[in-house]
């Protein structure tokens, strides 16, 4: 993939950067980020937008930081695509806690030898969509898994592929979290706030067309956003019998680690998309402290962040993006 060489940050270049950044995945498609540009220093600022929060699901804002981290990775990929080198600082100013990252564009002096090529991932940004549909069950080849694991490591995170028993354990934890979410009406209502219908014309949230069905056999605990709104539910379908999962984790559990985990997650997702592998995220167990603790890997210092379900199958429907303008919150959102 050849980069587009440019020597100035004009309107077209800025649009390329921000369009890539906002294409990143985020919890419930809340897109909890805001961007700024300092032309003098050629620096993009990435800020947390507290208005798009999930106070019950994500009281510590860890999932928000993960989401912002995915946008930072996409921004870096787009910077490299334009022929610059991205220089990133995470949490650069302790006096400004909402400034989560800065990305400065410097003249590229060749690709760093110890990191994968950012620019090669650029086409995958448009291809990556969360797929909540059943997969075929065909195994993803080991070389692709190795590339996905290397993608996480390049960002300071880790990707663990459990065996059959480990997969069942993690799915049980996810199912337990789904049961709890259904038992707490306020949690279910918070999630439904971010489900949008076609006539809503919202630039945030998950359209009903992207929700996907539930597993007819009950083995795959996909998040149920519909709750009591049965009219929005799709007919149940059989999901893959042999689920392929990966656990994304970091050794520590600080705000900086959350941002690194988010970058690692997006690099994994783009790597998968480049190989035609579909992905979806299972975050439910991470929203309950005891279930998240139970998801830790034994005999390791491990802070789990989410499960990535992956495989071959239909492409997921795209979710709307807000662009770079003022936020357009869904009705009833915090």
N, C-alpha and C positions, 0 to 999 in steps of 0.2 A: 504494500500500500504506500503510495507516494504522498508525502505531506504537501499541503498547499503553502508555498513560501510567501510570506508577507512581511513587510518591514514596518508597518504602522497599524495601529489599532483603530481602524475606521469603523463606521456603523455596521458594515457587513461582517467584519471580523468579530465585533462585539456581539452581534446577533448569533453568530456561529457558536461562540463561547457559551452564551447564556441558554441558547436552545439545547445544547448538549447537557448543561448542568441541570436544567429543570426536567429533563427526560429521565432522571434517576428515580428509582423506586423509593417510596416512603410508606411508613405505616398508615394504613387506610387511605393512602394517597392524599395525606394532609399537606404535603409539600411545605414543611416547616422551616423554610429558608428565605432569606432576602439577600440580594446581591447589590454591591456598589462598585464603582470603578474610579480609581485615581489615575487620570491620564499621565500626570507628571512622573509618577513612579511605575507606571504600567502594572498596577496592582489591583486585582479583584478582591473585594472583601466579601466574606460569606458570614452572614449573621443568622442567629436563631430568631425565628418569628414565634413569639410566645402566644400569639393569638390563635395559633392552630395547634392546640395542645390536646392531650387526652388525660385529664387529671385522674381518672379512675384507673384506666388501663396502664398509664405510664407516668406515675406520680414523680419519679426521679428524673424523668426526661431522658432516660437512657435510649429508648427507641427513637426519640427525636434526634439525639446526637448520632445514632447509627444512620438515620435518614440523611442528615446533613453530610455525613461522611461519604455516602454514596454520591451526592451531588459534587463534592470536592473531587472525587476520583474522575467523574465524567468531565469536570472542568479541566483537570490536568490532561486528560486524553485529548480534548479539543485544543488545548494550548499547543500540545505537541503536533497535532494535525496541521495547525497553522504555521508550523516551523519554528516555534519558540520552545524554550525549555521552562517548565513550570517549577518555581521554587516556592515550596509550601511552608508556612508556619502555622502550627496548631495552637490555639489559645494564646495569641501573641500579646495580649494586654490584660493582666489580671484586674485592672480597674474597669474593664469593659467586658463583663462576663458573657454578653450575648455575641461578641465578636469571636466566632469559633475558629475561623481560619482566614489567612490571606494567601493568595496565589499570585506571585509576581512573575511577569513574563520577561525572560532574559534571552539574549541571543544564544541560540543553541550552539554548543561546542562539540557536537557529537553525542550519541546516545551513551549514557552511563553503562559501563560494561557489566555491572552486577545487577541490572534491573531489566525486566522485559521491556520491549519497545511500546511506549504509550500509544503512538500514532496508529499502530497496527490494529488496535482495538476500536478505532473510531467507527467503522461501519457497523459494528455490533451494537452501538448505542441505539440506532434506529430499529434494530432487529429484536432487541430484548423486550419481551412483554411477559408479565406474570401469567402463567397458565394454570388455572384452577380446574382444568379438565382432566379426565382420566388419561393416563399414559399407557403405552403398550406393554411395558414390563421388559422390553428388550434391554439387556445390560449395556451400560455405557462402557466403552473399552478402557482398559487400564491406562493407556497413554493419555487419554483425555482426563481421567481422574487425577493423574499425576500433574497435568498442567493446571487443573483447578486448585489442587493443593498448593502448588508453587505460587499461584496467583495470590492466595491468602497470605502465604509466608512473606511475599514481597512487600506487603503492607504492614507487617508486624502482627498478623493474626495467624490462626491455625484452622485447618479444616480436618475434621475427624470423620472417617467413613466407618460406621459401626458394622459389626457382623450381624447375623440374623437375630441372635438374642438381644444384642444391643439396640437394634432397630425396633424390636417389639417393645423393649423397655421405654424408649423415647416416645414411641407412639402411644403407649399407655399413659405416660405423663401428659402428652398433648390432649388425649381424650379426657383425662381427669380435669384438665384446665377448661376444656369446652363445657363439661358438665357444670363446673362452677360458674362459668360465665352465664350459662342459661339460668342458673339458680339465683343470680343477682340481677334483678331487672334493671338497675341503674347502669350496670356494665353493658348489658345488652343494648340498652337505649343509647348509650354513648357511641357504640359501634354503628348502630343504625343511622345516627345523625350523619354519617359520612357515606351513606348509600344514596345515590342520586338516580332519578328517573330521567328518561330522555327529554321530557319537556322542561326539566329544571334548568338546562343550559349552564350548569355549574362547571367551573374550571378546576374544582377540587372534588375529592371524594371518589368513590368507586361506582361506576355506572352498573345498573342491574345486569347489563349485558356481559359484564366481566366477572360476575360472581361465581358462576359454575355450580354444578350439582353437588349433592351429598352422595356418599358411597352407599350403594344398595346393600352391600354386605356389612357395613359398619366398621370395616377395618381401618379405613383412612379417615382420621378426624379432621376434615377440612373445616375451616371456620364458618359458622352459620351466622351470616349477617342479617338474615331476614327475621329471626325470632318469631313472633306471632303473626307476622305479615305473610300468611300462607300464599297469597296471590302472587308474591314475588318469587316463590320457590320454583326451581326447575325440577322435573322428574328425577328421581334417584337413578344413578347409573353405576354399573360395576367398575371399580377402579382396579388398578394393577394389583395382582396378588403379591408380588415380590417388590416391595417398596424400596426405592433407592434414596437414602438420606445422607446428609452430611451435617455435622454439628460445627458451627462457627464459634470459636472461642479465643480468648486471650488469657495470658497468664495473670494479668492484673485487671482491676475493675474500676479504673479512674475515668474521668471525663475524656482525657486524652486517649485512653484505650478504646473507649466507645467510638470516637472519631476514626481511629485506626481500623477498628473492626468494620465500620461502615465502608471505608475505602476497600478493605479486603473483600467484603461481601460483594461490592459492585465489580471489582476485578474478577472475582469468581463467576459472577453472573454473565459478564461480557465474554469471558473465556468460554463458558458453556454455550452462549448464543453463537459465538463464532464457529462452533462445531455442530450447530444444529440441535443442541440439547435444550429442552424446555425446563423451566424452573418455576417453583413457587415457594413461598416462605411460610413456615409454621412457627408462629411466635407465641402461641397461646400459653405454653408452659412457662415462658420467660416472664410472664406478667404476674405470676404468683411466687413470692420469695421462696417458699418451701419447695415448690415444684422445680423452680430454676436451680436451687441447690441440689435437688435430687438428680438433675441432668448432668451434673459435673462428672468428669472422667475420673475413675478411681486412681489413686496414687499419683495424681498430678495436681499442680496448682492451676486450677482451671476455672475461668469465669465464662459460662456459656452465654451466648447472645441470641442465637436463633437456630432453627433447623431449616436446611435447604432441601426441598424435595426436588428430584431431578429425574429426567428420563426422556424418552422419545414419545411424541404425540402431537396433537393439534396445537397450533399457536394460540395463545391467549388473546382476548380482545384488548385493544389499547385503552388506557384510561386517559382522561383529559389532562391537559397541562395548562398552568396559569400564565405561561409566558413570563415576562419580566416586569409586568405592570403591577398596579395596586392589587391587594388581595381581594378575592371574591369569595367570601366564606359561605358555605352552605347554610341554608336557613336553619336556625336553632343551634348552630355550632358555637362553642365557647369562644 
